[in-house]
């Protein structure tokens, strides 16, 4: 079955609503599937003098909620060659783990065996949400992808930004620019034009700020998480300046963590900015009453809210008190007024990135919004 036929079947079943922009991309996906089906089988040896020319891949970028991942999944299902599909953050986590194993064996150039192993196993790689936030990753991906392309591997990836904006304003970005040129040379870059957001309405009418923290609040947060696919969530590791920052639960751009997961540990602005870059939605559980007794945690919370606000991350939270009553005494309580104002704004109807605009109208909940 072609990708176009698979898409049409899902429309007939009622699983998809026809979308002209999505439909315009189907021939490109069919090209890749048909090209892979015709490609000669890969030879077993990684040291052959020549490799099959890879089918030109695809870099599909555009706003959230447009169906990029869904289309990539349709393509992935129709491809029968050896293949893997990874969320890009999880993929880089795997790369670092494999490099550590190689170093433990005494290998000096640890990226080489990782690249060779992957190139020897797959002919099609699908990545969801490509983004680079860490200089270590920026230095690795060029060599890794170069080996994959040399071995005839076809790559398809989605992203929320064009190739030229990857690792934007990153440290020593000049070392990353050749990788951007490689992507544009090896992949067809397609902008997923703006249109209907197919997630709008999923969280319509949901309360965003639950107070106090009790059984009702927990049930409300769990209901939101279920709507976002929380049953499929797994821990996610973000790499920030060479460090690993673990997010307890992550699924399809939505993250969930407790206040202590994010503010009880010595995290800083770079960590919160990486989270705001990776997540479109954050569920933050059990924000406590803040005071001079937990001053350091309160400072981190202020920094976290600033990062989420600037990144337009949709925040769902359960808290011990209303935003204006969370931090009422002690050093920093006066400055907290701005944070309270931002929390109140973030709980309002229509706040957030385009994927959630108009999605989660805040309602009064036990005196909270």
Secondary structure, DSSP 8 states (H G I E B T S, - for coil): --HHHHHHHHHHHTSS---HHHHHHHHHHHHHHHHHHHS----S-TT-S-------EEEEEE-TTSSHHHHHHHHHHH--SSEEEEEHHHHHHHHHHHHHHHHHTT-SSHHHHHHHHHHHH-SEEEEES-----HHHHHHHHHHHHHHHHTT-EEEEEESS-GGGTTTT-TTGGGGHHHHHHHHHHEEEEEE-----TTTTTTTT--SEEES-SHHHHHHHHHHHHHTTGGG-EEEEEEETTEEEEEEEEETTEEEEEHHHHHSS---HHHHHHHHHH-SEEEEEEE--BSGGGHHHHHHHHHHHHHHHHTT-EEEEEESS-GGGSB-SSTTTTTHHHHHHHHHHHTSTT-SSGGGTTT-----BTTB-
